[in-house]
Amino acid sequence: MLEIDVDRLAAKLDRGAVLVDVREPAEYAAGHVPGAVSIPMGRLSARMGDLSRLAPVHVICASGNRSRAMCDLLAAGGYDAVDVTGGTRAWIASGRPVEVGAR
């Protein structure tokens, strides 16, 4: 499994990378990386078909624990999964913008 930090993630998002936030809906609504798609951990296996296997899928949670587990699930399904180390907490701590509310 590949891992990147929030600095590299920011650069990839500027180029159109896909980011999946696997936290629960209330966590996502409280603050998430702009452009992140909310697919809670418990629903990811049922929604994997919504994701493309043609490009890396970046996965984020609060701190990195859930995202690592979901990267393993995606990799087992044939996806190029990339874990965001430090998660949303690291994104916020870096001073980058955060969106609030559900999409």
C-alpha positions in Angstrom: 0.0 0.0 0.0 1.2 3.4 -0.9 1.2 6.3 1.6 1.4 10.0 1.1 1.4 13.0 3.5 -1.0 16.0 3.3 1.5 18.1 1.3 1.6 15.6 -1.5 -2.1 15.1 -1.3 -2.7 18.8 -1.8 -0.6 18.7 -4.9 -2.5 15.7 -6.2 -5.9 17.2 -5.5 -4.9 20.2 -7.5 -4.4 17.8 -10.4 -7.8 16.2 -10.0 -7.0 13.2 -7.7 -9.8 11.2 -6.2 -10.1 11.4 -2.4 -12.4 9.2 -0.4 -13.2 10.1 3.3 -14.1 6.9 5.2 -15.2 8.6 8.4 -18.8 8.6 9.6 -21.2 11.1 8.1 -21.2 13.4 11.2 -17.4 13.5 11.2 -17.4 14.3 7.5 -20.0 17.1 8.0 -18.0 18.6 10.9 -15.1 19.2 8.5 -13.5 17.6 5.6 -10.9 18.1 2.8 -12.5 20.1 0.0 -13.5 17.8 -2.8 -13.4 14.6 -0.6 -16.2 12.0 -1.4 -17.8 10.6 1.7 -18.0 6.9 1.7 -18.1 5.7 5.4 -16.0 2.7 6.2 -18.9 0.4 6.8 -20.3 1.2 3.3 -17.1 1.1 1.3 -17.2 -2.6 0.2 -20.7 -2.0 -1.2 -19.7 1.1 -3.0 -16.4 0.1 -4.5 -18.1 -0.2 -7.9 -18.6 3.6 -7.7 -14.8 4.1 -7.9 -12.6 3.8 -11.0 -9.7 1.4 -11.1 -8.1 3.6 -13.8 -6.6 6.1 -11.3 -5.3 6.0 -7.7 -7.9 6.3 -5.0 -6.6 8.3 -2.1 -8.2 7.4 1.3 -8.5 9.6 4.4 -10.0 9.3 7.8 -9.4 11.2 11.0 -5.9 10.1 11.8 -4.9 7.2 9.5 -6.1 4.1 11.2 -9.4 3.5 9.3 -7.9 4.6 6.0 -5.1 2.1 6.2 -7.6 -0.7 6.7 -9.8 0.6 3.8 -6.7 0.8 1.6 -6.1 -2.9 2.2 -9.8 -3.6 1.2 -9.5 -1.6 -1.9 -6.1 -3.1 -2.9 -7.6 -6.6 -2.5 -10.3 -5.5 -4.9 -7.8 -4.4 -7.5 -7.7 -0.7 -6.8 -4.5 1.5 -6.6 -5.2 2.6 -3.0 -3.2 5.4 -1.4 -3.4 6.1 2.3 -3.1 9.7 3.6 -0.9 9.6 6.7 -2.1 11.7 9.6 -5.6 12.0 8.1 -7.9 14.9 8.3 -6.3 16.0 11.6 -3.0 16.5 9.7 -4.7 18.4 6.9 -6.3 20.8 9.4 -3.1 21.2 11.4 -1.3 22.2 8.1 -3.6 25.2 7.9 -5.3 24.1 4.7 -9.0 24.9 4.0 -11.7 22.6 5.3 -15.3 22.3 4.1 -18.1 22.0 6.6 -21.4 20.2 6.0 -22.5 17.2 3.9 -22.7 17.2 0.2 
